[in-house]
């Protein structure tokens, strides 16, 4: 008979640490989107990072098992986030422009952050988080200035 509680506390704490750090990264990435009033902001980016981390952690439980390929989960996360990102991309026919591409790309990066956190790739996670926030803030400012100058 399989026991219901097979986790030891070190596994639970490892899970909590990785998901907690994924949460912080998702919050930091989503904060900028929230300040800009985007549909996919703080909560969405945070939940994407948490979800990606959880799926990678579940997949790693099967590492070494016969007939398993834990890397397939990563490809499924990328595919799933593609569908989620497509949902935030809108075409405004009146203005003849597409909106939401940056938000969709940011969701993709949040999923990457969750995957990095799950794999305990801490330095890479910090680099990704900082880069995403910088790109969204600095290049968002530049993009706004260029848009105002062209109008």
Secondary structure, DSSP 8 states (H G I E B T S, - for coil): ---S----HHHHHHHHHHHHHHHHHHHHHHHHHHHTT-SS-HHHHHHHHHHHHHHHHHHHTTTT-TT--THHHHHHHHHHHHHHHHHH-EEETTTTEEE-HHHHHHHHHHHHHHHHHHTT-HHHHHHHHHHHHHIIIIIHHHHHHHHHHH-
